[in-house]
Amino acid sequence: MEAQSSTKMNSRKRRKDGPNGTADGGLIPRKVPRNTITLSEPAPFSDELEVDYSKPYVRVTMEEAVRGTHADRPVRVYADGIFDLFHSGHARALMQAKNLFPNTYLIVGVCSDELTHNLKGFTVMNEHERYDAVQHCRYVDEVVRNAPWTLTPEFLAEHRIDFVAHDDIPYSSAGSDDVYKHIKEAGMFAPTQRTEGISTSDIITRIVRDYDVYARRNLQRGYTAKELNVSFINEKKYNLQERVDKVKKKVKDVEEKSKEFVQKVEEKSIDLIQKWEEKSREFIGNFLEMFGPEGALKHMLKEGKGRMLQAISPKQSPSSSPAHERSPSPTSFRWPFSGKGSPSTSPAHHSQSDITAYDISEDEED
């Protein structure tokens, strides 16, 4: 029942997954489990391992190695070198050797100081430091100390080596045009690629080229001139150069700070000018709005003038007023008497002509 249920679950998962390993619709990619297995110990030395020599040593052919061998019988690949100043180029070469075949057991041989100094040259790191550096590379399964310069059939049989990995460039040394020539002729050579731009010789060249810089740096870090093999005069020269560089750095810092200050002042001045222009335009606009030809002040003055004139000169009475109609005209008024004498106060002395004249004057007034 459990097997049937598991097959049903797998079939459902397969139906959900698309042709490219994604779910239908391509929104949810298939998750691959992360490999959390890491090495916790360095690779062992070959002279510390127990080897069962009772089993016969039978080499694996290239076809069998490429096809993949049984888990109990990995392909034993050997790579050797000096590995001085262990760098990424060394690690990449060992990575290629480890990945030559599906099931690879990588053995790395490291030459001793005596052999290396006699046949190649002086090294920066001693043999123990170089052993330790290779031992802690993640691709290495076993380390051979004091490895031989030229691989003999006895050495290959002792370590049960199937293939030898190295770059395909002929390696001339020890009176031979190529120390791996007999390995190539035996069909045991597996080529790898060199990493361009990085090598031990390149690193040493950089150090020699910039020797003064590194000597001054280490003097500043507390190393003595004797430890660096620096003469008294060179020590004083390096100290003087260090002081000059400090002064130059201070001057440069002051120049940069002054440039930043000037830049900030320029930015502030530009902002002030722009704000001043805006405020001046606003002030001029308000001034013209108030004191211009058609400004508010002119209208205010007109209104004030009109009010003053209205207050100074009152309104005249209308001509059709009833009181004016009843009042006699002063120019057409006639006394009801004739002659040069004073008028009589008696109403009986009024003549008919006077009454007639009065009536006429009223008609004229009307």
C-alpha angles and dihedrals in degrees: 000000000000091000092051092049091049091050090050090051092050092048090051091050091049091051091051094049118083128222093273096049094268130116121260107288094029095251103114115047121210111265118231117209112248116240105235096173110118135171113263099181135043121256114276125245117251093234089058095056128087112232123198103224093176090088113077119248110243117173122229117236122234092250092053092046093050092046091052131256132232118284090246091054111048122179107262109221122186126205124176138186148129096266094195113173090008107229142166092280090062092046092050092051091052090047090055091049091050091052098046092102136019093250111033133165107196120211116187123198121205121195121229126247094252094052094043096047091050098046105027114010147267118324131216094219122047122236095264092054090048092048090051093048093053092042091061096050110114095224096056121097099176137010126213112206120210091016118193122256093225120035114236127197089247092056092048091050093046093056093034092234119185101182139008118222123207139128114283095240110113109256108214115197143124093031094307129112090217123009090199095053096105090046090054091048090052091054093242098113120109112186125220131188126252120233109241121226098026132078140130091257091053092052092049089048091055091051093049092046093051096035095132092052094051093043091053091046093052092046089055090049092058105269115139125236089244092056090050093043090237120154124236093253093049090048091056090044092053091048091051091048090050091053092047090050090051091052090048090050091051091049090048091049090050091049092050092048091048090050090050090048093049090047091051091048091051091049091048092047091050090050091049092049091050091048091047091051091050092048092046091052090049092048093049091048092051091047093052091045089055105033103021126115091270096027130136092258093062092052090048091052092049092051091048092049091051092050092049092051091048091051094047099047113044122208118274122238115261117258093233093062113138093224091057092051091054095048114090120237111257093216096051096043114123129189111232096244138079129213135048098282127096116279119266117245094212116094090213091068093061111114129219091244092060092053090049092051092051091052091051093052091053090052090052092049090052 
